[in-house]
Amino acid sequence: MTAFKHPAFAKLSPKIDRAAKELQQIEEYLAAHRSELSRGEWGAVAAVSLGVHNVYNGIEDILLSLSNDIDGLVPQGPTMHQDVLDQMSAEIAGIRPAVLDPELYQSLSELKGFRYLVRHRYGFDLKTDKVQESLDRVKEAFPSFVEAIVYLESTLTEENTHDSDGEGSGGGASGGP
């Protein structure tokens, strides 16, 4: 479990763990059913697609939590799914650095699009190569995403430490208590 010190991040640990567990379950499923996915069998395509969908849902849920707890603004309306990615890819002066770098932003945008397909299409409409591509993408993006969240938390915790030491955020060595 990822342990966080910053209060706004405490509820993220179980969310990260659930998404990681979903990714692990996809791998366990594929250990026994990779050939079915390769052949485009409906059950395997649907199972892996749903797993990727669920991992992305977990990522988006974490981003929405951060937008509420750190930024104080949760995107609403029909474009909220894209808006949360846009919001998290931008630095907010005096609040936080950008959470998503351009590469991670692009990967998550692609996964968001794939999730839309899974939600709004029949399983037989999903193409095996697109499913495999999305699986590869989420396997690469998820660890980068977790690193970005850990980095954000350490940055905010460090800023809080500097602020409480009376040093402000003007730099200097962090010497602890």
C-alpha positions in Angstrom: 0.0 0.0 0.0 1.2 3.5 -0.9 1.5 5.5 2.4 1.0 9.2 2.3 1.7 11.9 4.9 -0.4 14.7 3.5 -4.0 14.6 4.7 -5.6 15.1 1.3 -3.8 12.0 0.0 -4.8 9.6 2.8 -7.9 8.3 1.0 -5.9 7.7 -2.2 -4.0 4.7 -1.0 -6.9 2.3 -1.2 -7.9 3.7 -4.6 -4.4 3.2 -5.9 -4.3 -0.3 -4.4 -7.7 -1.2 -6.0 -6.5 -0.1 -9.5 -3.2 -2.0 -9.0 -5.1 -5.1 -8.0 -7.3 -4.8 -11.1 -4.2 -4.6 -13.2 -2.8 -7.6 -11.5 -6.0 -9.5 -12.1 -5.8 -8.7 -15.8 -2.3 -10.2 -15.8 -3.5 -13.3 -14.0 -6.3 -13.7 -16.4 -4.0 -13.4 -19.4 -1.6 -16.0 -18.0 -4.4 -18.5 -18.6 -6.2 -16.9 -21.5 -3.7 -15.0 -23.7 -4.4 -17.2 -26.7 -8.1 -16.5 -26.5 -7.4 -12.7 -26.6 -5.0 -13.2 -29.5 -7.7 -15.0 -31.4 -10.2 -12.3 -30.6 -12.6 -14.4 -28.6 -15.4 -12.3 -27.2 -15.0 -13.4 -23.6 -11.3 -12.6 -23.4 -11.7 -9.3 -25.3 -14.5 -8.2 -23.1 -12.7 -9.3 -19.9 -9.5 -7.4 -20.7 -11.4 -4.4 -22.0 -13.4 -4.2 -18.8 -10.2 -4.5 -16.7 -8.5 -1.6 -18.6 -11.8 0.4 -18.2 -11.7 -0.3 -14.5 -8.1 0.8 -14.0 -8.7 4.0 -15.9 -11.8 4.6 -13.7 -9.6 4.3 -10.7 -7.1 6.8 -12.1 -9.9 9.3 -12.9 -11.4 8.8 -9.5 -8.0 9.8 -7.9 -7.7 12.8 -10.2 -11.2 13.9 -9.2 -10.3 13.5 -5.5 -7.2 15.7 -6.0 -9.2 18.3 -8.0 -11.6 18.5 -5.1 -9.2 18.3 -2.1 -6.2 20.2 -3.5 -7.5 22.5 -6.2 -10.9 23.1 -4.7 -12.6 22.8 -8.1 -14.1 19.6 -9.5 -15.0 19.6 -13.2 -18.7 19.2 -14.0 -20.8 18.7 -17.0 -20.5 16.8 -20.3 -16.8 17.6 -20.7 -15.7 16.8 -17.2 -13.7 13.7 -18.2 -11.5 15.7 -20.5 -11.5 18.7 -18.2 -10.1 16.8 -15.2 -7.1 15.7 -17.4 -6.6 19.2 -18.7 -6.8 20.6 -15.1 -4.3 18.1 -13.8 -1.9 18.8 -16.6 -1.7 22.4 -15.7 0.2 24.0 -12.9 -1.9 26.1 -10.5 0.3 28.9 -9.2 0.5 28.9 -5.5 -1.4 25.6 -5.2 0.4 22.8 -7.0 2.6 21.9 -9.9 1.2 20.1 -12.9 0.4 16.5 -12.0 0.5 15.0 -15.5 3.4 15.5 -17.8 2.6 15.7 -21.5 3.4 12.0 -22.1 1.2 10.8 -19.3 -1.5 13.2 -20.3 -1.5 11.8 -23.8 -1.6 8.2 -22.5 -4.5 8.9 -20.1 -6.4 10.8 -22.9 -6.1 7.7 -25.1 -7.2 5.5 -22.2 -10.2 7.8 -21.6 -11.2 7.3 -25.2 -10.9 3.5 -24.9 -13.0 3.6 -21.8 -15.7 5.5 -23.8 -15.6 2.7 -26.4 -16.0 0.0 -23.7 -18.9 1.8 -22.1 -20.8 2.6 -25.3 -20.1 -0.4 -27.6 -20.9 -4.0 -27.6 -18.1 -6.4 -26.8 -18.0 -7.7 -30.3 -17.3 -4.2 -31.6 -14.0 -4.0 -29.7 -11.0 -4.9 -31.8 -8.3 -7.2 -30.4 -5.4 -4.9 -31.5 -7.0 -1.9 -29.8 -7.6 -3.9 -26.6 -4.0 -5.0 -26.6 -2.7 -1.5 -27.3 -4.8 -0.1 -24.5 -3.6 -2.9 -22.1 0.0 -2.1 -23.0 -0.7 1.6 -22.5 -2.3 1.2 -19.1 0.5 -1.1 -17.9 3.0 1.6 -18.8 0.9 4.6 -17.6 -0.3 3.3 -14.3 3.2 3.2 -12.6 4.0 6.6 -14.1 0.7 7.9 -12.7 1.4 6.5 -9.2 4.9 8.1 -9.4 3.3 11.5 -10.3 0.9 11.3 -7.3 3.7 10.4 -4.9 5.8 13.3 -6.3 2.9 15.7 -5.9 2.3 14.6 -2.3 6.0 14.9 -1.5 6.1 18.4 -3.1 3.0 19.6 -1.1 4.3 18.0 2.1 7.7 19.7 1.6 6.0 23.0 1.0 3.9 22.6 4.1 7.1 21.8 6.1 8.8 24.9 4.7 5.8 27.0 5.5 5.6 25.7 9.1 9.3 26.3 9.6 8.8 30.0 8.7 11.0 29.6 5.6 8.2 30.0 3.1 8.6 28.3 -0.3 11.7 30.4 -1.2 14.1 27.4 -1.3 16.9 26.5 1.0 17.8 23.1 2.4 15.1 21.1 4.1 16.6 20.1 7.4 13.6 18.4 8.9 12.2 19.3 12.4 
